[in-house]
Amino acid sequence: MTTITLTEAAARHVAQHLQRRGHGVGVRLGIKTTGCSGFAYQLDYVDEAAANDVVFEQHGAKLIVAPENLAVLDGTEVDFVRNGLNESFQFKNPNERDRCGCGESFRV
């Protein structure tokens, strides 16, 4: 069974952002081909999930994934981290085999 999780911090950030937007059902996690290693994570807020999307819900927030991305993203944990003035989503994916030096892309 495929599992993708949101930490409590990530879920809280998603919920707060959706509340500020005033609409939306969750956030879509996807991958795109790019960078020096091959893939990059992509997050977009979703107003409506497609019929074939897989929805993971943790801590009151929904993470939506297209079926074609499940194999690469299986086991991924999405976290939201604040470090000083910087804040970002971070991805812990057990399928990653390598990351480029700049940290923008990965290979499975």
Long-range contacts (C-beta under 8 A, 24 or more apart in sequence): 2-54, 2-70, 2-73, 2-74, 3-56, 3-74, 3-75, 4-29, 4-56, 4-63, 4-65, 4-70, 4-73, 4-74, 4-75, 4-76, 4-77, 4-78, 5-56, 5-58, 5-63, 5-76, 5-77, 5-78, 6-56, 6-58, 6-59, 6-61, 6-63, 6-77, 6-78, 7-59, 7-77, 7-78, 7-79, 7-80, 8-58, 8-59, 9-79, 9-80, 9-81, 10-61, 10-78, 10-79, 10-80, 10-89, 11-58, 11-59, 11-60, 11-61, 12-59, 12-61, 12-80, 13-80, 13-89, 14-61, 14-63, 15-60, 15-61, 17-45, 18-45, 21-45, 23-47, 25-49, 25-62, 25-64, 26-55, 26-57, 26-61, 26-62, 26-63, 26-64, 27-61, 27-62, 27-63, 27-64, 28-53, 28-63, 28-64, 28-65, 28-66, 29-63, 29-64, 29-65, 29-69, 29-73, 29-76, 29-78, 30-65, 30-66, 30-69, 31-69, 31-72, 31-73, 34-104, 34-105, 35-100, 35-102, 35-104, 35-105, 36-100, 36-101, 36-102, 36-105, 37-98, 37-99, 37-100, 37-105, 37-106, 37-107, 38-105, 38-106, 38-107, 38-108, 39-72, 39-105, 39-106, 39-107, 39-108, 40-104, 40-105, 40-106, 41-89, 41-91, 41-106, 43-89, 72-108
